[in-house]
């Protein structure tokens, strides 16, 4: 199992408290946080960013699978340790992370562990929680130790999943995010046992993704719409809520509508709706027409001849 990076998070007895350690070997287990759980999954909103571990409730049995930059991460959280809890008089919880290259051989192993984790959540098979109880123990006051041999033996003996060539199997690419139920978890377990993880999936925003959080199973979400907005492929929690989609409408071409006379002020209500130049043209034409008619009816007045002026065109008399 050296091809897997393994991390465990739990509490020490002393002031160090809850912290992560990378389990490199039985003796080499330094304090180290898996960097992928801090990957940003939603853009900054109101000055805050959303990271991978914001999608789960770490003190309740939860499961998360992430694909990032040709790496696969499986995280299991909220597994209580009964013996250490009794010993200290308060509850101790454990989280485990496996990280490996995104290749078929490694994915099959992670699907095995994820399938077993879902059976543990469904309370059908407790081999996962039993393995963690056996393998994690206090070490002095400020540390804990993980029995790597117990972890590897557990993985070798849990129920295998389908390891057929991925090219022969098609995964359902459409996202599914809904309230957690026994039925939904049983269906997810069957998908993990029989089918590979999709190389691409269609998220809630109807975009195609190939990287990001694929699977989330958890209890309460701090933000009920977070799984939709993070674009997960399979998401189940007790308080899921679908966010409202923003519909972008194209601007409509506006048609100018003239106000009716009823809506105009009294001084404007009497003005006809015809253009003003046309109205004046009609009035002028009417006036000219009346003048012409009057001239025709009354006749043109004869010009008055000046008696001192010689008659124009006098008649010539011949004797």
Secondary structure, DSSP 8 states (H G I E B T S, - for coil): -TTSEEEEEEE-SSTT-EEEEE-SSSS---B---GGGG-EEEEEETTEEEEGGGGS-TTS-EEEEEEETTEEEEEEEEEE-HHHHHHHTS--EEEEEEEEESSHHHHHHHHHHHHHHHHHHTTS--HHHHHHHHHEEEETTTEEEE-HHHHHHHHHHS-------GGG-----B-EEEE--HHHHHHHHHHHHHS---SSEE-TTS-EESSEEEEEE-S--SSTTHHHHHT-SEEEETT---------------------GGGS-HHHHTS-SS-HHHHHHHHHHHHHHHHHHHHHHH--------TTS--TT------
